[in-house]
Amino acid sequence: MLHFDNPTIHLRRPVIVTSVAQALGVKPFEILAELIPMQVFVAPHQGLDDSTVFRLGKLIGVDFRIDGDEDEDGGSSPVHTRPIDPASPPPLAKATPMTQALDRDEWKSIRFEGVDLPQSLMGISILINIDDFTERTGDWIWKLPHCKSIWKGGPARWCHESATEIIDHMIEHRETVLAMIRERLVPNGFDPDATFSEWISSLMTIREISSKKEGDCQWIAGNPDPEVGRMAERFLRYLDSVDRNRRNE
């Protein structure tokens, strides 16, 4: 989480995520991560209104001042330069729960590198139908939630790149993703807005963990089942034998 010592930062219109990040010397995704608890979902190139900017400043310890557009003579006409009084901040959007009450037998929490993620992440495989993703990211989307009682894994770089691609797409196409959640997951008790928030938050966690990891990342949903593991080993041995027989033909 970002935290500053209350510096005064001047921003010019239009205020967008990338310009805020540049002014603070941080990455755009770090600003996006701070906006998620505020229930603000935008792409890096999209604009932020004044109230959102001031709320963000209060959250991370920055005194933002917004300067106006240039006038016809090329001068600057400051607009809304006074931050909102912290004693009377604008009303926040209604918060949605970050942990949903889903069927724990069917929807289990995924433990990624020792960090427990929300149950709703097991439903993220519905995004496999999105054609915009690369084949590698599509494979990762399919593999991530299919880990009930069995350890799954993959290169940390694969996890990082896939999580990043999914985050970018979800933010840019929020309404489309919400519509998919409503159609495919609401019948199973999922709340669309809460699910969207949990997926973004989980993917950011995965991206952060995998950026610091060397080698493979490991994850599992629920407790490992020895019998499932043995069945998987037998199946892999069967595939190896089939492959050997084909090579010998």
C-alpha positions in Angstrom: 0.0 0.0 0.0 1.2 3.5 -0.8 1.8 6.1 1.9 3.3 9.5 1.6 4.2 12.3 4.2 1.4 14.7 3.0 3.3 16.4 0.1 1.4 18.9 -2.0 1.1 17.6 -5.6 -0.4 19.7 -8.4 -2.2 17.9 -11.2 -3.4 19.3 -14.5 -6.6 18.4 -16.3 -7.5 15.9 -17.5 -6.4 13.8 -14.4 -5.8 10.2 -15.4 -4.2 7.3 -13.6 -0.9 7.5 -15.5 -0.5 11.2 -14.8 -1.1 10.6 -11.0 1.4 7.8 -11.0 4.0 9.9 -12.8 3.5 12.8 -10.4 4.1 10.4 -7.5 6.9 8.5 -9.1 5.1 5.1 -8.9 3.7 2.6 -11.4 0.1 3.0 -12.7 -0.9 -0.4 -11.3 0.0 0.8 -7.8 -2.6 3.6 -8.2 -5.1 1.1 -9.5 -4.6 -1.0 -6.5 -5.4 1.9 -4.2 -8.6 2.7 -6.1 -10.0 -0.8 -5.8 -11.0 -0.5 -2.1 -12.8 2.8 -3.1 -14.8 0.7 -5.6 -13.3 2.7 -8.5 -12.4 0.6 -11.5 -10.7 2.4 -14.4 -8.1 1.7 -17.0 -4.7 3.5 -16.7 -5.6 6.0 -19.5 -9.1 6.8 -18.1 -9.9 10.0 -16.2 -10.6 10.5 -12.5 -13.1 13.0 -11.2 -12.2 15.6 -8.5 -13.8 13.8 -5.6 -12.0 10.5 -6.5 -8.6 12.3 -6.6 -9.2 14.0 -3.3 -10.4 10.7 -1.7 -7.3 9.0 -3.0 -5.1 11.7 -1.6 -6.6 11.3 1.8 -6.1 7.6 1.6 -2.4 7.7 0.7 -1.4 10.9 2.5 -1.1 13.3 -0.5 -2.5 16.9 -0.7 -3.6 16.9 -4.3 -4.4 20.2 -6.0 -6.1 20.2 -9.4 -5.2 23.0 -11.8 -7.6 24.0 -14.5 -7.4 23.8 -18.3 -5.3 26.2 -20.2 -7.3 29.2 -21.4 -7.3 30.6 -24.9 -4.3 32.8 -24.1 -2.3 29.8 -23.0 -2.6 30.7 -19.3 -3.8 28.6 -16.5 -7.1 29.0 -14.7 -7.0 27.0 -11.4 -10.2 25.1 -10.7 -11.1 23.2 -7.6 -7.7 23.8 -6.0 -9.0 23.3 -2.4 -9.1 19.7 -1.3 -12.3 18.4 0.3 -12.5 18.9 4.0 -11.5 15.6 5.6 -14.1 16.2 8.3 -16.8 16.0 5.6 -15.6 13.7 2.8 -17.9 12.8 -0.1 -20.0 9.7 0.5 -18.2 6.5 -0.6 -19.8 4.0 -2.9 -21.6 1.3 -1.1 -19.0 -1.2 -0.1 -19.4 -4.8 -1.2 -18.1 -7.7 1.0 -14.7 -9.0 0.1 -15.6 -12.5 1.3 -18.8 -14.1 -0.1 -20.7 -16.8 1.6 -20.4 -19.5 -1.1 -20.8 -23.2 -0.8 -17.5 -24.3 0.8 -17.6 -27.8 -0.7 -17.9 -26.6 -4.2 -16.1 -23.3 -4.1 -12.9 -23.6 -2.0 -10.3 -20.9 -1.2 -7.2 -21.2 -3.3 -4.0 -21.0 -1.4 -1.4 -19.4 -3.7 2.2 -19.6 -2.3 0.7 -19.8 1.2 -1.7 -16.9 0.8 -5.4 -17.7 1.0 -7.5 -16.1 -1.8 -11.3 -15.7 -1.9 -13.5 -18.6 -2.8 -14.9 -16.8 -5.8 -11.6 -17.1 -7.6 -12.5 -20.6 -8.5 -15.1 -19.2 -10.9 -12.6 -17.2 -12.9 -12.4 -20.0 -15.5 -15.4 -18.5 -17.2 -13.0 -15.9 -18.7 -11.5 -18.7 -20.8 -14.2 -17.8 -23.4 -12.6 -14.3 -24.0 -10.8 -14.4 -27.3 -8.5 -11.4 -26.5 -6.2 -13.4 -24.2 -3.0 -15.0 -25.5 -3.0 -18.8 -25.6 -0.6 -18.9 -22.6 -2.9 -16.7 -20.5 -5.9 -18.8 -21.5 -4.1 -21.9 -20.3 -3.3 -20.3 -17.0 -6.9 -19.2 -16.5 -8.0 -22.8 -17.0 -5.3 -24.2 -14.7 -5.6 -21.8 -11.8 -9.0 -22.9 -10.4 -8.7 -26.6 -11.3 -6.8 -27.5 -8.2 -9.2 -29.0 -5.7 -7.2 -31.1 -3.3 -4.2 -31.3 -5.6 -1.2 -29.1 -6.0 -0.8 -27.2 -9.2 2.1 -25.0 -10.3 3.8 -23.1 -13.1 6.6 -20.7 -13.8 6.4 -17.5 -11.7 6.9 -15.4 -14.9 3.9 -17.2 -16.5 1.7 -16.4 -13.4 2.9 -12.8 -13.4 2.3 -12.1 -17.1 -1.1 -13.9 -17.1 -2.4 -12.1 -14.0 -1.3 -8.7 -15.5 -3.0 -9.4 -18.8 -6.3 -10.4 -17.0 -6.2 -7.4 -14.7 -5.8 -5.0 -17.7 -8.6 -6.7 -19.6 -11.0 -6.7 -16.7 -10.5 -3.0 -15.9 -10.9 -2.0 -19.6 -13.9 -4.2 -20.2 -15.5 -4.1 -16.7 -19.1 -4.2 -17.9 -18.5 -7.2 -20.2 -16.9 -9.2 -17.4 -19.7 -8.3 -15.0 -22.3 -9.5 -17.5 -20.4 -12.8 -17.8 -20.5 -13.2 -14.0 -24.2 -12.4 -13.9 -24.9 -15.0 -16.6 -22.7 -17.8 -15.4 -22.1 -17.4 -11.7 -25.0 -15.6 -10.1 -27.1 -18.8 -10.1 -24.4 -20.3 -7.8 -24.7 -17.4 -5.3 -22.0 -15.1 -6.6 -22.4 -11.3 -6.2 -21.2 -9.7 -9.5 -19.6 -6.6 -7.9 -18.0 -8.4 -5.0 -16.7 -11.1 -7.3 -15.2 -8.6 -9.7 -13.5 -6.8 -6.7 -12.2 -10.1 -5.3 -10.8 -11.3 -8.7 -8.9 -8.0 -9.2 -7.6 -8.1 -5.7 -6.6 -11.7 -6.0 -4.9 -11.3 -9.3 -2.9 -8.3 -7.9 -1.8 -10.5 -5.0 -0.7 -13.2 -7.4 1.1 -10.7 -9.6 3.0 -9.3 -6.5 3.9 -12.7 -5.2 5.1 -14.0 -8.6 7.1 -10.9 -9.3 9.3 -11.8 -6.3 9.4 -15.5 -6.8 12.1 -17.5 -8.7 11.2 -20.8 -10.3 7.7 -22.1 -10.0 4.7 -20.9 -8.0 2.5 -23.5 -6.3 -1.2 -23.4 -5.4 -4.0 -25.6 -4.1 -7.7 -25.4 -3.2 -8.6 -27.1 0.1 -6.4 -29.8 1.7 -4.3 -32.2 -0.4 -6.0 -35.6 -0.9 -3.4 -38.4 -1.1 -5.8 -40.5 -3.2 -6.2 -37.7 -5.7 -2.5 -37.4 -5.8 -2.0 -41.1 -6.5 -4.6 -41.0 -9.2 -2.9 -38.1 -10.9 0.5 -39.9 -10.7 -1.0 -43.0 -12.3 -2.6 -40.9 -15.0 0.7 -39.2 -15.7 2.5 -42.6 -15.9 -0.2 -43.8 -18.3 0.3 -40.7 -20.5 4.1 -41.3 -20.5 3.6 -45.0 -21.5 1.3 -43.9 -24.4 3.9 -41.4 -25.5 6.7 -44.0 -25.4 4.6 -46.4 -27.4 3.9 -43.8 -30.1 7.6 -43.0 -30.4 8.4 -46.7 -30.8 5.8 -47.3 -33.5 
